[in-house]
Amino acid sequence: MTKVQDNPIKEAERYLENSRQILSEKAGKDGDYYDDPKYVRMAGNNAWSGVLVALDGVLDVKANLKSRQRADFKDYMEAVTKRDRKMSKPLLYAYESLHKVLGYDGNLSYGTVQDGMKQAKRVIDWADREYRKQHP
């Protein structure tokens, strides 16, 4: 494994940077809106995956082994809220904006996209602080 893959926070930041690159190079921007919902959806899903990578690195959230599915959002929300109640809103907003509004709908609003990326960064920064506590 590379050093980035050994550290889930660095990996999560790489996902976020890839999302920014997709937006700047492929989504096209005209004023306050992006041009291509395909790339906005791709960037949103990629950024949300980065948030999950960061959370997986610091939380003990187990996937459902019987159905072979990833843990549900509510499991992440419960784990984050138990650790730090103040982070529940940024996590909820990251989920709603990145996964739902961008990832599914491909919302083209520049402001909406940037807010989702800001919330993702906030959650990843929190996970970084938690990771440093666990791995001094």
N, C-alpha and C positions, 0 to 999 in steps of 0.2 A: 504494500500500500504506500501511497505517497503521503507526505506530511499533511497535506490538506485533508485527505480522507481519514487520517488518524484523529483529526480534530473536527468534531461536528460543527463547531461554530464557524471555522474557516470555510468548511464545505457549504454551510448555509449562506455565508457572505458571497461565496462564488455563485450560488444560484441567483442571489439578488443582483449581482453584477451582470450575469448573463441576461437577466430580465431587462435590465437597463439597456444593455447592448441591443437586444431584440427591438426594443422600443425606438431607440435612436437610429438604428440602421435599417429596419424593415417596416416598422409600423407607419412611417410617414406622418408628418405633422403639418397641419395647416391651421395657423392661429391657435385657437383653444381646443382643437380636436385632432385626434389621430385619424388617419385615412383608412386603415385596414384592420377590421375587427379580428381577422384571423390571427394577426401577430399580437394584438392586444390580449386576446384570449390566451395565446401561448405564453406571453410574458406574465400574465396574472397567475396562470397555473404553475409556472416555473417559480415565481416568487413565493407562492403558497407552499410549494414543496420545500423550499428553503426554510420556511418557518417550521415546518414539521421536522425537518432534519435537525434543526437547532433544539427543538423541544424534545425530540427523541434522545438527544445527547445529555439532557439534564433531568428528565422526568422518567418515572417508572410507569409508563403507560403500555400495557400489554395488548397486543393484537388478539383477535378472536381466533384461536388456533383451529377450532372446529370448522369454521366457515372459511378459514384462510384469508381473512380480511384484515386490513389495517384497523387500528383502533379508531373509534368514532370521535367526531369533534367534541361531543359532550364529555368523553373521557379525558381529553386534553384540557378542556375547560375546568373540569373538576380538579385535576391535578395542579393546574396553574393556580386556581383559586385557593386551594389548600396551602400552597407555598407562599403566594403573594397576591392577596385579594385585589390590589391596585392594578395588577396586570390583566385582570379579566376583561376589562373594556378594550384595551389595545388588541388583545387576542381576538375578541369578538369582531371588532372592526376590521382587523386584518382578514379574518375568515370571510366576512360578508363582502368586503370590497374585492379582495383578490380572488377568492374561490368562486363566489356567486356572481357578483356584478361584472368582474373582468373575465374570469375563467369560463363562465357559462354564457353571459350576455354579450361580452365583447364591447362593453361600454366605451365609447370613443372620447369621452371628456377627459382632457388633459388633467384637470384638477382632481377628478375622481381617481385617475390612475396614480397621480403623484401622492394623493392622500393614502391610498392603499400601500404604496411602496414605503411611505413614511411609517405607517403602522407596522409593517413587516420589519423594518429596521429597528423599531422600538422593541419589538418582541425578541428579535435576535440579539440585540444589545443586552436585554435582561437575561436571556439564556447564557450569554457570554459571562456575565457577572456570576451567575449561578454555577456555571461550569468551572470558573476559576476558584470558587469556594470548594468545589468537590475535588479539584485537581490542582492543589497549590504548587 
